[in-house]
Amino acid sequence: MKISFKSQSDADIQAFIIDENGALPSAAAELDEISGGLLTEALAVERFSGKLGQHAIVVMPKSAEARRVVLMGGGKSKDRGTLAHERIGAELVRGQAMSGFKSLAITVEDTEGAAAVAAGAKLAAYRFDTYFTKLKAEQKPSVKTLTVVTEDDKGAKAAFKSADAETDGTCLARDLMNEPPNVLYPESFAARAKELEKHGLEVEILGEKEMEKLGMGGLLGVGQGSIRESKLAVMKWMGGKAGDDPVCLVGKGVCFDTGGISLKPGAAMQDMKGDMGGAAAVTGTMLALAKRKAKANVIGLIGLVENMPDGNAIRPGDILTSMSGQTIEVQNTDAEGRLVLCDVLWYAQEQYAPKAIVNLATLTGAIIISLGHENAGLFSNDDDLAEALTAAGKTSGETVWRLPLGEAYDGLLKSKFADMRNIGGRAAGSITAAQFLKRFIKEGQAWAHLDIAGVAWREGKKDATDPSWPSGFGPRLLSQWIADKYED
């Protein structure tokens, strides 16, 4: 769907935002007159009060250029910020994309609101139908263009630039998670990352030989049961001051997770193609930063493996030596993501000495028990970093909730045979996973871990901005955090 900003439009469908318990906006007066007052009449219907999320559809007479008018509830004007405008745009597209009409327009008064409506519409228009071969015309969206009508169309277009880049990052993250595991595996994911060089990123791919020399026994241990070679992809965007220490983003990229020898139950195992949601989020963020020309130095690192149960796979009871030199007793091969992350986190610190490091991972089912599908779990050793991520989450709509860390949980990771074991038992599963990762963070290094298992894909009724199986969580949050914290 093509999105544009103009001062007027003759689209097939015209939409207007109605304040809660408010009147018809002046921009709709001519259409109201042509229709013989049908728009005013629609406002009088008892069940339409203009609350956010409501809408009313008016079929126009043949004498009108517009074939349909949609009145979108905007809620109270004083509460209508960026996220509310995004929802309006998303609800409009969700309701009208399959209408049979080709063009859609919505009138928005303020510049920032216009940009946000466009962002919401773009997120809602996302589809992944690559592998359907028999879709009929009525099963495909008919709306091809959206015009956001606003007085300051040039200003709105400029305001949309960053949001446009961030939604591109979200859509890339969704694409990566939607791909089937026979198409997206470590080598092909690394190749997709390499393609980002056309946007100005510098991308380096490490194979198993390079990682063996580095001593990445955790990451390589997870991948040794797969016929697919494990990879480490490093994406660099150096848009900040020369010589300024970078921020590092680290993503778990388990392209398919069977659980290994500790095999998962068969039900819903197909969803484990999404166990690379953290890597997808980092890749999408790097695209967003490049597209909006972020004035910051950011390095994204993604550890790419498959966790498969063949004769060469690691076993419960095996002891792995991580890049840090610390040894890990594997008590459950399905607690594999932390084994990947521990080596990538150490590599990021050794190579780049970042001013801050944030990792993302679909790490534990326990986080869903704690927080459901509404917030990502946030763990951090730095209060300022945690507060900045929390604030960015509220601004972007990709919210996080901080959970504790502490030495009291360390006893749950004690091993009889190695420096630590890779599981902590049933209690505090998300916390012990974070506590495990913290052992690979150097003294004084600001670090945060985001457990996104509950938000990378959501169950039940979903917001209109989240139309696909994966949400693409992460790029908007991280881009906002970087803009708030590290860009002038």
C-alpha positions as CSV (number, residue, x, y, z in Angstrom):
1,M,0.0,0.0,0.0
2,K,1.5,3.3,-1.1
3,I,1.2,6.1,1.5
4,S,1.3,9.8,0.5
5,F,0.6,13.2,2.2
6,K,-1.5,15.8,0.4
7,S,-3.7,18.8,1.1
8,Q,-6.7,17.2,-0.6
9,S,-7.8,13.9,-2.1
10,D,-10.5,12.4,-4.3
11,A,-10.1,8.8,-2.9
12,D,-12.9,6.3,-3.2
13,I,-13.1,6.1,0.6
14,Q,-12.8,9.3,2.7
15,A,-12.3,9.0,6.5
16,F,-12.6,11.6,9.2
17,I,-11.6,11.6,12.9
18,I,-14.5,12.4,15.3
19,D,-13.8,13.6,18.8
20,E,-15.6,11.7,21.5
21,N,-19.0,13.3,21.8
22,G,-17.8,15.8,19.2
23,A,-19.3,17.3,16.0
24,L,-18.6,16.5,12.4
25,P,-15.3,18.2,11.4
26,S,-15.5,21.1,9.0
27,A,-13.5,19.1,6.4
28,A,-16.5,16.8,6.0
29,A,-19.1,19.5,5.6
30,E,-19.3,19.3,1.8
31,L,-19.7,15.5,1.8
32,D,-22.4,15.8,4.5
33,E,-24.3,18.3,2.3
34,I,-24.0,16.2,-0.8
35,S,-25.3,13.1,1.1
36,G,-28.3,15.0,2.5
37,G,-27.0,15.0,6.0
38,L,-26.1,11.3,6.2
39,L,-22.9,12.0,8.0
40,T,-24.6,14.1,10.6
41,E,-27.2,11.4,11.0
42,A,-24.5,8.8,11.6
43,L,-23.2,10.8,14.5
44,A,-26.6,10.8,16.0
45,V,-26.8,7.0,16.1
46,E,-26.8,6.2,19.8
47,R,-24.0,3.6,19.6
48,F,-21.4,5.8,18.0
49,S,-20.0,8.2,20.5
50,G,-16.5,8.8,18.9
51,K,-14.7,6.6,21.4
52,L,-11.3,5.5,20.2
53,G,-11.6,2.4,18.1
54,Q,-15.2,3.0,17.1
55,H,-16.2,3.6,13.4
56,A,-19.3,4.3,11.4
57,I,-19.6,3.7,7.6
58,V,-21.7,5.9,5.4
59,V,-22.5,4.8,1.8
60,M,-22.5,7.9,-0.4
61,P,-24.9,8.8,-3.2
62,K,-23.8,8.6,-6.9
63,S,-23.5,12.3,-7.0
64,A,-20.5,12.3,-4.6
65,E,-17.0,11.6,-5.7
66,A,-16.4,9.6,-2.6
67,R,-18.1,6.2,-2.7
68,R,-17.9,5.7,1.1
69,V,-17.2,7.8,4.2
70,V,-15.8,6.3,7.4
71,L,-16.1,8.2,10.6
72,M,-13.3,7.1,12.9
73,G,-13.7,7.5,16.7
74,G,-10.7,9.5,18.0
75,G,-11.4,9.5,21.7
76,K,-10.9,12.7,23.6
77,S,-8.7,15.2,21.7
78,K,-6.6,16.0,24.8
79,D,-5.6,12.3,25.1
80,R,-5.0,11.7,21.4
81,G,-1.2,11.3,21.2
82,T,1.0,9.3,18.8
83,L,-0.2,5.9,19.8
84,A,-3.9,6.8,19.6
85,H,-3.3,8.2,16.1
86,E,-1.5,5.0,15.1
87,R,-4.4,3.0,16.3
88,I,-6.8,5.1,14.2
89,G,-4.7,4.6,11.1
90,A,-4.5,0.9,11.8
91,E,-8.2,0.4,12.5
92,L,-9.0,2.2,9.3
93,V,-6.8,0.0,7.2
94,R,-8.0,-3.2,9.0
95,G,-11.6,-2.2,8.3
96,Q,-11.3,-1.1,4.7
97,A,-8.3,-2.9,3.1
98,M,-10.6,-5.7,1.7
99,S,-13.5,-3.3,0.8
100,G,-13.2,-3.7,-2.9
101,F,-12.2,0.0,-3.4
102,K,-8.7,1.0,-4.5
103,S,-8.0,4.3,-2.8
104,L,-8.4,5.5,0.8
105,A,-7.9,8.9,2.4
106,I,-8.1,10.2,6.0
107,T,-8.1,13.8,7.1
108,V,-5.9,14.6,10.1
109,E,-5.5,18.1,11.4
110,D,-2.1,18.2,13.1
111,T,1.3,17.3,11.5
112,E,2.6,14.8,14.0
113,G,-0.8,13.1,14.2
114,A,-0.8,12.7,10.4
115,A,2.6,11.0,10.5
116,A,1.4,8.7,13.3
117,V,-1.8,7.7,11.4
118,A,0.4,6.8,8.4
119,A,2.6,4.6,10.6
120,G,-0.3,2.8,12.1
121,A,-1.8,2.2,8.7
122,K,1.5,0.8,7.4
123,L,1.8,-1.6,10.2
124,A,-1.8,-2.8,9.7
125,A,-1.3,-3.2,6.0
126,Y,1.5,-5.8,6.5
127,R,0.9,-9.2,4.9
128,F,3.0,-12.3,4.4
129,D,1.4,-14.4,1.7
130,T,4.5,-15.4,-0.2
131,Y,3.7,-19.1,-0.2
132,F,0.0,-19.0,-1.2
133,T,-0.5,-20.0,-4.8
134,K,-4.3,-20.0,-5.1
135,L,-5.5,-16.8,-3.5
136,K,-8.6,-15.3,-5.2
137,A,-9.0,-11.6,-5.9
138,E,-11.4,-11.2,-3.0
139,Q,-8.9,-12.7,-0.6
140,K,-6.4,-10.0,-1.4
141,P,-6.4,-6.3,-0.2
142,S,-8.1,-4.0,-2.8
143,V,-6.8,-0.7,-1.3
144,K,-3.6,0.2,-3.1
145,T,-3.1,3.8,-1.9
146,L,-3.6,5.8,1.3
147,T,-3.6,9.5,1.3
148,V,-3.2,11.4,4.6
149,V,-4.9,14.7,4.0
150,T,-3.4,17.4,6.1
151,E,-2.8,21.2,5.7
152,D,1.0,20.8,6.3
153,D,1.5,17.9,3.9
154,K,5.3,18.6,3.5
155,G,5.8,18.8,7.3
156,A,3.8,15.5,7.8
157,K,5.9,13.8,5.2
158,A,9.1,14.9,7.0
159,A,7.7,13.9,10.4
160,F,6.9,10.4,8.9
161,K,10.5,9.8,7.9
162,S,11.7,8.2,11.1
163,A,8.4,6.3,11.7
164,D,8.6,5.0,8.2
165,A,12.1,3.7,8.7
166,E,11.1,2.1,12.0
167,T,8.0,0.4,10.5
168,D,10.3,-0.9,7.8
169,G,12.4,-2.5,10.5
170,T,9.3,-4.0,12.1
171,C,8.1,-5.4,8.8
172,L,11.6,-6.9,8.2
173,A,11.5,-8.6,11.6
174,R,8.1,-10.0,10.8
175,D,9.2,-11.3,7.4
176,L,12.2,-13.1,9.0
177,M,10.0,-14.7,11.6
178,N,7.4,-15.7,9.1
179,E,9.8,-17.5,6.8
180,P,9.6,-21.3,7.1
181,P,12.7,-23.0,8.6
182,N,13.6,-24.8,5.4
183,V,14.0,-21.3,3.9
184,L,15.5,-19.4,6.8
185,Y,18.3,-21.1,8.6
186,P,21.7,-19.8,9.8
187,E,23.4,-19.5,6.4
188,S,20.4,-17.9,4.7
189,F,19.6,-15.6,7.6
190,A,23.2,-14.4,7.5
191,A,22.8,-13.8,3.8
192,R,19.7,-11.7,4.5
193,A,21.7,-9.7,7.0
194,K,24.5,-9.2,4.4
195,E,21.9,-7.7,2.0
196,L,21.6,-4.8,4.4
197,E,24.9,-3.5,3.1
198,K,22.9,-1.8,0.3
199,H,21.4,0.5,3.0
200,G,24.9,1.6,4.2
201,L,25.5,-1.0,6.9
202,E,28.8,-2.8,7.2
203,V,28.2,-6.5,7.7
204,E,30.7,-9.3,8.7
205,I,29.8,-13.0,8.8
206,L,31.8,-15.4,11.0
207,G,31.6,-19.1,10.3
208,E,32.3,-22.1,12.5
209,K,36.0,-22.1,11.9
210,E,36.3,-18.5,13.1
211,M,34.1,-19.1,16.1
212,E,36.1,-22.2,17.0
213,K,39.3,-20.1,17.1
214,L,37.5,-17.7,19.4
215,G,36.4,-20.5,21.8
216,M,32.7,-20.1,21.4
217,G,31.9,-23.5,22.9
218,G,28.4,-22.5,24.0
219,L,27.1,-21.3,20.6
220,L,28.8,-24.0,18.7
221,G,27.6,-26.6,21.1
222,V,24.0,-25.7,20.4
223,G,24.5,-25.9,16.7
224,Q,26.6,-29.1,16.5
225,G,23.5,-31.3,16.1
226,S,22.4,-29.6,12.9
227,I,23.7,-30.1,9.3
228,R,23.4,-26.3,8.9
229,E,26.6,-24.4,9.8
230,S,26.2,-22.0,12.6
231,K,26.9,-18.3,11.9
232,L,27.6,-15.0,13.7
233,A,26.5,-11.9,11.8
234,V,27.8,-8.5,12.8
235,M,26.0,-5.4,11.4
236,K,27.6,-2.0,11.9
237,W,26.0,1.4,11.6
238,M,28.5,4.1,12.5
239,G,26.5,7.2,12.1
240,G,27.8,8.9,15.3
241,K,31.0,10.7,16.1
242,A,34.2,9.0,14.9
243,G,35.9,7.1,17.7
244,D,32.8,7.2,20.0
245,D,32.2,3.9,21.7
246,P,29.2,2.1,20.2
247,V,26.0,0.6,21.6
248,C,25.8,-3.1,21.0
249,L,22.5,-5.0,20.3
250,V,22.7,-8.8,20.6
251,G,20.0,-11.2,19.4
252,K,19.3,-14.8,19.9
253,G,19.0,-16.4,16.5
254,V,17.9,-20.1,17.0
255,C,16.4,-20.5,13.6
256,F,14.6,-23.6,14.6
257,D,14.4,-25.1,18.1
258,T,13.4,-28.7,18.5
259,G,14.7,-28.7,22.1
260,G,17.6,-30.9,21.0
261,I,18.0,-34.2,22.9
262,S,15.6,-32.7,25.5
263,L,13.0,-32.8,22.7
264,K,10.0,-30.5,22.9
265,P,6.4,-31.9,22.7
266,G,5.1,-32.0,19.2
267,A,2.2,-29.7,19.7
268,A,2.9,-26.2,18.4
269,M,6.6,-27.1,17.7
270,Q,6.1,-25.4,14.3
271,D,6.1,-22.1,16.2
272,M,9.8,-22.7,17.1
273,K,10.7,-21.3,13.7
274,G,10.2,-18.0,15.6
275,D,12.9,-18.7,18.2
276,M,15.1,-16.3,16.3
277,G,12.8,-13.4,17.3
278,G,15.6,-11.6,19.1
279,A,17.9,-11.8,16.0
280,A,15.0,-10.6,13.9
281,A,14.5,-7.6,16.1
282,V,18.2,-6.7,16.0
283,T,18.3,-7.0,12.2
284,G,15.1,-4.9,11.9
285,T,16.5,-2.3,14.2
286,M,19.7,-2.0,12.2
287,L,17.7,-1.5,9.0
288,A,15.6,1.2,10.8
289,L,18.7,3.0,12.0
290,A,20.3,3.0,8.5
291,K,17.1,4.2,6.8
292,R,16.6,7.1,9.2
293,K,20.4,7.9,9.2
294,A,20.7,7.6,12.9
295,K,23.4,9.8,14.4
296,A,24.8,7.0,16.6
297,N,27.3,4.2,16.5
298,V,25.4,0.9,16.8
299,I,26.6,-2.6,16.3
300,G,24.1,-5.5,16.0
301,L,25.3,-9.0,16.6
302,I,23.2,-12.1,16.0
303,G,24.1,-15.7,16.9
304,L,22.5,-18.0,14.3
305,V,22.1,-21.7,15.0
306,E,19.7,-24.6,14.7
307,N,19.0,-26.8,17.8
308,M,18.6,-30.3,16.4
309,P,18.7,-33.8,18.0
310,D,21.0,-35.8,15.7
311,G,23.8,-38.2,16.8
312,N,26.2,-35.4,17.2
313,A,24.0,-33.2,19.3
314,I,25.0,-32.1,22.8
315,R,23.5,-34.2,25.6
316,P,22.3,-33.5,29.1
317,G,25.4,-33.9,31.2
318,D,27.8,-32.5,28.7
319,I,30.1,-29.7,29.8
320,L,30.8,-26.8,27.4
321,T,33.5,-24.2,27.7
322,S,32.3,-20.7,26.8
323,M,34.3,-18.0,25.1
324,S,34.8,-16.3,28.5
325,G,36.5,-19.5,29.8
326,Q,33.6,-20.3,32.2
327,T,32.3,-23.9,32.0
328,I,28.7,-24.8,31.7
329,E,27.0,-28.2,32.6
330,V,24.2,-28.8,30.2
331,Q,21.3,-30.2,32.2
332,N,18.7,-29.4,29.6
333,T,19.4,-29.0,25.9
334,D,16.2,-27.0,25.5
335,A,17.7,-24.2,27.6
336,E,19.9,-23.4,24.5
337,G,19.3,-19.7,23.9
338,R,21.4,-18.6,26.8
339,L,24.3,-20.8,25.5
340,V,24.2,-18.9,22.3
341,L,23.9,-15.5,23.9
342,C,26.7,-15.9,26.5
343,D,29.3,-16.2,23.7
344,V,27.9,-13.4,21.6
345,L,27.7,-11.1,24.6
346,W,31.3,-11.8,25.5
347,Y,32.4,-11.3,22.0
348,A,30.6,-8.0,21.8
349,Q,32.4,-6.7,24.9
350,E,35.8,-8.0,23.9
351,Q,35.7,-6.6,20.4
352,Y,33.8,-3.3,20.9
353,A,33.8,-2.2,24.6
354,P,30.3,-0.8,24.2
355,K,28.9,2.0,26.3
356,A,25.8,-0.1,26.7
357,I,24.7,-3.6,25.6
358,V,21.1,-4.8,25.2
359,N,20.2,-8.4,24.2
360,L,16.9,-9.7,23.1
361,A,15.7,-13.3,23.1
362,T,12.6,-15.4,23.1
363,L,14.3,-17.0,26.0
364,T,11.8,-18.5,28.5
365,G,8.2,-19.7,28.6
366,A,8.2,-18.6,32.2
367,I,8.1,-14.9,31.1
368,I,4.7,-15.5,29.7
369,I,3.5,-16.8,33.0
370,S,4.9,-13.7,34.7
371,L,3.8,-11.0,32.2
372,G,1.5,-12.6,29.7
373,H,1.6,-11.1,26.2
374,E,1.5,-7.5,27.1
375,N,5.1,-6.6,28.1
376,A,8.6,-7.9,27.5
377,G,10.6,-8.8,30.6
378,L,13.4,-6.4,31.3
379,F,16.4,-7.3,33.4
380,S,19.3,-5.0,33.9
381,N,22.4,-4.2,36.1
382,D,22.0,-0.5,35.4
383,D,19.1,1.6,36.7
384,D,19.6,4.4,34.1
385,L,19.6,2.0,31.2
386,A,16.5,0.2,32.6
387,E,14.6,3.5,33.0
388,A,15.6,4.7,29.5
389,L,14.3,1.4,28.0
390,T,11.1,1.6,30.0
391,A,10.5,5.2,28.8
392,A,11.2,4.3,25.2
393,G,8.8,1.4,25.5
394,K,6.0,3.7,26.6
395,T,6.7,6.1,23.7
396,S,7.0,3.5,21.1
397,G,4.2,1.2,22.3
398,E,6.6,-1.7,22.7
399,T,6.4,-1.9,26.5
400,V,8.7,-3.6,29.0
401,W,8.5,-4.4,32.7
402,R,11.5,-4.7,34.9
403,L,12.0,-7.9,37.0
404,P,14.7,-8.4,39.6
405,L,18.2,-9.8,39.5
406,G,20.3,-10.7,42.6
407,E,22.8,-13.0,44.2
408,A,20.1,-14.8,46.0
409,Y,19.2,-16.5,42.7
410,D,22.7,-17.7,42.0
411,G,22.4,-20.8,44.1
412,L,19.9,-22.1,41.7
413,L,22.5,-22.3,39.0
414,K,25.1,-24.2,41.0
415,S,26.5,-27.3,39.3
416,K,28.3,-30.2,40.9
417,F,30.7,-30.5,38.0
418,A,31.2,-27.1,36.3
419,D,31.1,-23.4,37.0
420,M,27.4,-23.4,36.5
421,R,24.5,-25.3,35.0
422,N,22.3,-24.0,32.3
423,I,19.0,-24.3,34.1
424,G,17.9,-23.2,37.5
425,G,14.9,-25.4,38.1
426,R,11.1,-24.6,38.0
427,A,11.2,-21.6,40.3
428,A,11.9,-18.1,38.9
429,G,12.8,-19.5,35.4
430,S,13.0,-16.1,33.7
431,I,15.1,-14.6,36.5
432,T,17.6,-17.5,36.6
433,A,18.0,-17.3,32.8
434,A,18.8,-13.6,33.2
435,Q,21.1,-14.3,36.1
436,F,22.9,-16.9,33.9
437,L,23.5,-14.2,31.2
438,K,24.7,-11.7,33.8
439,R,27.7,-14.0,34.6
440,F,29.0,-13.1,31.1
441,I,28.8,-9.4,31.6
442,K,32.0,-7.7,32.6
443,E,32.3,-5.6,35.8
444,G,31.1,-2.0,35.1
445,Q,29.4,-2.9,31.8
446,A,25.9,-1.4,31.4
447,W,23.7,-4.3,30.2
448,A,20.0,-5.1,29.8
449,H,18.3,-8.3,28.8
450,L,14.9,-8.3,27.2
451,D,13.0,-11.6,27.3
452,I,10.5,-11.2,24.4
453,A,9.0,-14.7,24.4
454,G,5.6,-13.3,25.3
455,V,5.5,-10.5,22.8
456,A,7.4,-11.8,19.8
457,W,4.1,-13.4,18.8
458,R,0.8,-13.0,20.7
459,E,-2.2,-15.2,21.2
460,G,-5.9,-14.1,21.3
461,K,-7.3,-10.8,20.1
462,K,-4.6,-8.5,18.8
463,D,-4.3,-4.8,18.1
464,A,-4.8,-3.7,14.5
465,T,-1.2,-2.7,14.2
466,D,-0.2,-6.4,14.8
467,P,-2.0,-8.3,11.9
468,S,0.5,-11.1,11.4
469,W,1.6,-14.1,13.4
470,P,4.8,-12.4,14.6
471,S,4.6,-8.9,16.0
472,G,8.0,-7.7,14.9
473,F,8.6,-6.5,18.5
474,G,11.9,-4.6,19.1
475,P,12.9,-2.3,16.3
476,R,10.6,0.6,17.3
477,L,11.6,0.3,21.0
478,L,15.3,0.1,20.3
479,S,15.3,2.9,17.7
480,Q,13.4,5.1,20.1
481,W,15.8,4.3,23.0
482,I,18.8,5.1,20.8
483,A,17.2,8.4,19.6
484,D,16.4,9.4,23.2
485,K,19.7,8.5,24.7
486,Y,22.5,8.7,22.1
487,E,21.4,11.2,19.4
488,D,21.6,14.9,19.6
